[in-house]
């Protein structure tokens, strides 16, 4: 039976998806939490890192963890330009809270560049994770970034990165590179049906209609 283990790294979540024998790490958190994440990866015999997107708070430890554990990094090709600079894909916000988060995010992007790495695997919509011991697949969730992806696990759990957020309350992403694509992805998540939604920020909730 597959389980989702939430790793709280400040206001950011990483996840270990485990079948009891092996696991994958979804996102890597900020540098200050690297040892915490690495120790848990060892406990669950993690054999793959998947980045939902390449913003520093989700990808800052990718190079370090990959090197220490000798495991590959997977992500979508459309986010590779964010490895060089998180400023390579502009972000916008509409709500008051979103604009506060945007201001803080831009400040952090400039302060914390991602340690350069080259992804070993480029995942696309529909790709299976069975080769890594997990009953799950990749789903494209573009909008927050061009290459944002999620992981649908056992048709029960859906890890969405920042395609949705629960920083203050469950909602569509407060920050987006492409608003139309972000809304399409939110509708796509709703249409997947009954799932527990695991966010990049905040506690999990049941799936629902995200766009009215």
VEXSERO-394176 format. One record per residue: residue in one letter; x, y, z of N, C-alpha, C in turn. Coordinates in steps of 0.1 Angstrom, whole numbers, padded with zeros to 4 digits, always signed. Example, Ala and Ser with C-alpha at 12.3 -4.5 7.8 and 13.67 -1.06 7.14 Angstrom:
VEXSERO-394176
A+0132-0057+0078+0123-0045+0078+0132-0033+0078
S+0128-0022+0071+0137-0011+0071+0129+0000+0079
END
This chain:
VEXSERO-394176
X+0008-0012+0000+0000+0000+0000+0009+0013+0000
X+0006+0022-0009+0014+0034-0010+0010+0044+0001
X+0020+0050+0006+0018+0061+0016+0025+0074+0012
X+0019+0085+0016+0025+0098+0014+0029+0103+0028
X+0042+0106+0028+0048+0112+0041+0051+0127+0038
X+0045+0135+0045+0047+0150+0044+0059+0154+0052
X+0068+0161+0046+0080+0166+0054+0078+0182+0054
X+0076+0187+0066+0074+0201+0067+0088+0208+0068
X+0091+0217+0058+0103+0224+0058+0100+0239+0059
X+0097+0243+0071+0092+0257+0072+0079+0258+0066
X+0077+0268+0057+0063+0269+0050+0062+0262+0037
X+0072+0253+0035+0072+0245+0022+0071+0230+0026
X+0064+0222+0018+0063+0208+0020+0071+0200+0009
X+0078+0190+0014+0083+0180+0005+0075+0167+0009
X+0076+0157+0000+0069+0145+0002+0077+0133-0001
X+0076+0122+0007+0081+0109+0003+0070+0100+0000
X+0069+0095-0012+0059+0086-0016+0066+0072-0015
X+0060+0063-0007+0067+0050-0004+0057+0039-0005
X+0062+0028-0010+0054+0015-0011+0058+0006+0000
X+0066+0011+0010+0071+0002+0021+0085-0004+0018
X+0089-0004+0006+0102-0010+0002+0111+0001-0004
X+0105+0009-0012+0113+0020-0018+0104+0032-0019
X+0110+0044-0023+0103+0056-0023+0108+0066-0033
X+0101+0077-0035+0105+0088-0043+0103+0100-0034
X+0112+0110-0036+0111+0123-0030+0105+0133-0039
X+0095+0140-0035+0088+0150-0043+0092+0164-0038
X+0100+0171-0045+0105+0184-0041+0115+0182-0029
X+0124+0193-0027+0135+0190-0018+0137+0201-0007
X+0129+0211-0008+0129+0221+0003+0141+0230+0003
X+0142+0239+0013+0153+0249+0014+0165+0243+0020
X+0177+0249+0018+0190+0244+0022+0190+0241+0037
X+0184+0249+0046+0185+0247+0060+0179+0234+0065
X+0170+0228+0056+0163+0216+0060+0169+0203+0053
X+0181+0205+0047+0187+0194+0038+0189+0182+0046
X+0195+0183+0058+0198+0171+0066+0186+0163+0070
X+0176+0171+0074+0163+0164+0078+0157+0156+0066
X+0157+0162+0054+0152+0155+0043+0160+0143+0039
X+0174+0145+0039+0183+0134+0036+0181+0122+0045
X+0180+0124+0058+0178+0113+0067+0165+0105+0065
X+0154+0113+0062+0142+0106+0059+0142+0098+0045
X+0150+0104+0036+0152+0097+0023+0159+0084+0025
X+0168+0083+0034+0176+0071+0037+0166+0061+0044
X+0158+0066+0052+0148+0057+0060+0139+0050+0050
X+0135+0057+0040+0125+0051+0030+0131+0046+0017
X+0144+0045+0017+0151+0040+0005+0147+0047-0008
X+0148+0061-0007+0144+0069-0019+0153+0067-0030
X+0147+0065-0042+0156+0062-0054+0154+0072-0066
X+0146+0083-0063+0143+0093-0073+0139+0106-0066
X+0143+0117-0072+0138+0131-0068+0129+0136-0080
X+0117+0140-0077+0109+0147-0087+0106+0161-0082
X+0109+0170-0091+0106+0184-0088+0093+0188-0094
X+0083+0193-0086+0071+0197-0092+0073+0210-0101
X+0083+0218-0097+0087+0229-0105+0101+0234-0099
X+0107+0243-0105+0121+0246-0102+0123+0259-0094
X+0113+0264-0087+0115+0275-0078+0124+0270-0066
X+0132+0280-0061+0143+0276-0052+0138+0269-0039
X+0126+0273-0034+0121+0267-0022+0117+0253-0024
X+0115+0248-0036+0112+0234-0039+0124+0227-0045
X+0134+0234-0049+0145+0228-0057+0159+0231-0051
X+0160+0239-0041+0173+0243-0036+0182+0231-0032
X+0177+0221-0027+0185+0209-0023+0186+0198-0033
X+0181+0200-0045+0181+0190-0055+0195+0185-0058
X+0204+0194-0060+0218+0190-0064+0225+0183-0052
X+0223+0188-0040+0229+0182-0028+0224+0168-0025
X+0211+0167-0025+0205+0154-0022+0208+0143-0032
X+0207+0147-0045+0210+0138-0056+0225+0133-0055
X+0234+0142-0051+0248+0138-0050+0251+0129-0038
X+0245+0133-0027+0247+0125-0015+0241+0111-0015
X+0229+0110-0022+0223+0097-0022+0225+0089-0035
X+0231+0096-0045+0234+0090-0058+0221+0086-0066
X+0211+0095-0065+0199+0092-0072+0196+0103-0082
X+0188+0100-0093+0185+0110-0103+0175+0120-0099
X+0175+0131-0107+0165+0142-0105+0157+0142-0118
X+0143+0143-0116+0134+0144-0127+0126+0156-0126
X+0122+0162-0137+0114+0174-0138+0109+0175-0152
X+0101+0186-0155+0097+0189-0168+0107+0198-0175
X+0109+0196-0188+0119+0204-0195+0116+0219-0196
X+0103+0222-0195+0099+0236-0196+0103+0244-0184
X+0107+0238-0174+0112+0245-0162+0127+0246-0161
X+0134+0241-0171+0149+0240-0170+0155+0254-0170
X+0148+0264-0176+0154+0277-0176+0154+0284-0162
X+0146+0278-0153+0145+0283-0139+0157+0279-0131
X+0164+0269-0135+0176+0264-0128+0186+0275-0128
X+0188+0282-0140+0198+0292-0141+0193+0304-0133
X+0180+0308-0134+0175+0319-0126+0160+0318-0125
X+0155+0319-0112+0141+0318-0110+0134+0330-0116
X+0141+0340-0120+0135+0352-0126+0132+0350-0141
X+0136+0339-0146+0134+0336-0161+0120+0334-0165
X+0111+0332-0155+0097+0331-0158+0090+0341-0149
X+0084+0351-0154+0078+0362-0146+0066+0356-0138
X+0064+0362-0127+0052+0358-0118+0043+0370-0116
X+0030+0368-0115+0020+0378-0112+0011+0373-0101
X+0003+0383-0096-0006+0379-0085-0018+0389-0086
X-0030+0385-0082-0041+0394-0083-0046+0398-0069
X-0047+0389-0060-0052+0392-0047-0042+0399-0038
X-0047+0406-0028-0039+0413-0018-0028+0404-0012
X-0033+0392-0007-0024+0383-0001-0014+0377-0011
X-0019+0375-0023-0010+0370-0034+0001+0380-0037
X-0002+0393-0036+0008+0403-0039+0019+0404-0028
X+0014+0401-0016+0024+0400-0005+0033+0388-0007
X+0027+0377-0010+0035+0365-0013+0045+0367-0024
X+0040+0374-0035+0048+0376-0046+0060+0385-0043
X+0058+0395-0035+0069+0404-0031+0080+0396-0023
X+0075+0388-0014+0085+0380-0006+0092+0370-0015
X+0085+0364-0024+0090+0354-0033+0101+0360-0042
X+0099+0371-0048+0109+0377-0057+0121+0381-0049
X+0119+0386-0037+0131+0389-0028+0139+0376-0026
X+0132+0365-0023+0139+0352-0020+0146+0347-0033
X+0139+0348-0044+0145+0343-0057+0159+0350-0059
X+0160+0363-0056+0172+0370-0058+0183+0367-0048
X+0178+0363-0036+0187+0360-0025+0192+0346-0025
X+0184+0337-0031+0187+0322-0030+0187+0316-0044
X+0197+0318-0052+0197+0311-0065+0198+0296-0063
X+0192+0288-0072+0193+0274-0072+0207+0269-0075
X+0212+0260-0067+0225+0255-0071+0224+0247-0084
X+0232+0251-0094+0230+0245-0107+0230+0230-0107
X+0222+0224-0115+0222+0209-0117+0216+0206-0131
X+0218+0195-0136+0212+0190-0148+0203+0179-0146
X+0190+0180-0149+0181+0169-0146+0185+0157-0154
X+0183+0145-0147+0186+0132-0154+0175+0127-0162
X+0162+0131-0158+0150+0126-0164+0141+0137-0167
X+0136+0138-0179+0126+0148-0183+0112+0142-0184
X+0104+0145-0174+0091+0139-0173+0080+0147-0181
X+0071+0140-0187+0060+0146-0194+0047+0140-0189
X+0036+0147-0193+0022+0143-0189+0020+0128-0192
X+0015+0121-0182+0012+0107-0184+0023+0097-0182
X+0035+0101-0179+0046+0092-0177+0044+0084-0164
X+0046+0071-0165+0045+0062-0154+0057+0063-0144
X+0054+0060-0132+0065+0059-0122+0067+0045-0117
X+0062+0035-0125+0063+0021-0121+0077+0016-0120
X+0086+0022-0129+0100+0018-0129+0107+0021-0116
X+0101+0030-0108+0107+0035-0095+0099+0029-0083
X+0091+0019-0086+0084+0012-0076+0071+0019-0070
X+0067+0029-0078+0055+0036-0073+0044+0035-0083
X+0032+0032-0078+0020+0032-0087+0014+0046-0088
X+0020+0053-0098+0016+0067-0100+0021+0072-0114
X+0016+0084-0117+0019+0090-0130+0021+0105-0129
X+0028+0110-0138+0030+0125-0139+0018+0131-0146
X+0014+0143-0141+0004+0150-0148+0009+0165-0150
X+0007+0170-0161+0011+0184-0164+0001+0193-0157
X+0007+0203-0150-0001+0213-0143+0005+0227-0145
X+0007+0231-0158+0013+0243-0162+0005+0255-0157
X+0012+0266-0155+0005+0279-0151+0013+0286-0141
X+0015+0280-0129+0024+0286-0119+0037+0288-0125
X+0042+0278-0132+0054+0279-0141+0051+0271-0153
X+0058+0273-0164+0056+0266-0176+0057+0251-0175
X+0066+0246-0166+0068+0232-0165+0063+0226-0152
X+0054+0232-0146+0048+0226-0133+0042+0213-0136
X+0045+0203-0127+0039+0190-0128+0033+0185-0115
X+0025+0175-0115+0020+0169-0103+0022+0154-0104
X+0019+0147-0093+0020+0133-0093+0007+0127-0087
X+0001+0119-0096-0012+0112-0092-0008+0098-0087
X-0011+0095-0074-0006+0083-0068-0018+0074-0064
X-0018+0062-0069-0028+0051-0066-0042+0056-0069
X-0044+0066-0077-0057+0072-0079-0064+0076-0066
X-0056+0079-0056-0061+0083-0043-0055+0097-0039
X-0043+0099-0042-0036+0111-0037-0030+0119-0049
X-0030+0132-0048-0025+0140-0059-0016+0151-0053
X-0003+0150-0056+0006+0160-0052+0007+0171-0063
X+0004+0183-0059+0002+0194-0069+0012+0205-0070
X+0022+0204-0061+0032+0215-0061+0025+0228-0058
X+0028+0238-0066+0021+0251-0064+0010+0254-0074
X+0005+0244-0081-0006+0246-0090-0018+0250-0082
X-0019+0245-0069-0028+0250-0059-0021+0254-0047
X-0026+0262-0038-0019+0265-0026-0029+0265-0014
X-0023+0263-0002-0031+0263+0010-0023+0271+0021
X-0017+0282+0017-0009+0290+0026-0018+0297+0037
X-0029+0302+0032-0039+0309+0041-0052+0302+0041
X-0056+0296+0029-0068+0289+0027-0066+0281+0014
X-0073+0270+0012-0072+0263-0001-0077+0271-0013
X-0068+0272-0023-0072+0280-0035-0063+0277-0047
X-0067+0282-0058-0058+0281-0070-0045+0289-0066
X-0035+0287-0074-0022+0293-0070-0023+0308-0070
X-0018+0314-0059-0018+0328-0057-0008+0335-0067
X+0002+0328-0072+0012+0333-0081+0011+0325-0093
X+0013+0332-0105+0012+0324-0117+0021+0331-0128
X+0027+0323-0136+0033+0328-0148+0023+0330-0159
X+0014+0321-0160+0004+0322-0171-0010+0319-0164
X-0018+0329-0162-0030+0328-0155-0040+0318-0162
X-0041+0319-0175-0051+0310-0182-0047+0296-0181
X-0034+0293-0182-0029+0279-0180-0031+0274-0165
X-0029+0283-0156-0031+0280-0142-0045+0276-0139
X-0055+0284-0145-0069+0280-0143-0073+0267-0150
X-0067+0265-0162-0069+0252-0168-0064+0240-0160
X-0053+0242-0154-0047+0232-0145-0056+0229-0133
X-0061+0240-0127-0070+0239-0116-0083+0231-0119
X-0088+0234-0131-0100+0226-0136-0097+0212-0138
X-0085+0210-0144-0080+0196-0146-0079+0188-0133
X-0074+0194-0123-0074+0188-0110-0088+0184-0105
X-0097+0193-0106-0111+0191-0102-0117+0179-0109
X-0114+0178-0122-0120+0168-0131-0114+0154-0128
X-0102+0154-0122-0096+0141-0119-0105+0133-0109
X-0112+0140-0101-0122+0133-0092-0117+0132-0078
X-0122+0122-0071-0119+0121-0056-0104+0118-0054
X-0097+0127-0047-0083+0126-0043-0081+0134-0031
X-0070+0131-0023-0065+0139-0013-0055+0148-0020
X-0056+0161-0019-0047+0170-0025-0035+0174-0015
X-0023+0172-0020-0011+0175-0012-0004+0187-0019
X-0004+0198-0011+0001+0211-0017+0016+0213-0014
X+0022+0222-0022+0036+0226-0019+0036+0235-0006
X+0025+0241-0003+0024+0250+0008+0011+0247+0015
X+0011+0242+0028-0001+0240+0035-0005+0226+0037
X-0016+0224+0045-0021+0210+0048-0029+0204+0037
X-0029+0191+0036-0037+0185+0026-0052+0186+0028
X-0060+0186+0017-0075+0187+0018-0080+0178+0007
X-0093+0175+0008-0100+0168-0003-0101+0176-0016
X-0101+0169-0027-0103+0176-0040-0117+0182-0040
X-0118+0193-0048-0130+0200-0049-0130+0208-0062
X-0141+0216-0064-0141+0225-0076-0133+0237-0073
X-0122+0239-0080-0112+0249-0077-0115+0262-0084
X-0122+0261-0095-0125+0273-0103-0140+0274-0105
X-0146+0285-0100-0161+0286-0101-0165+0292-0115
END
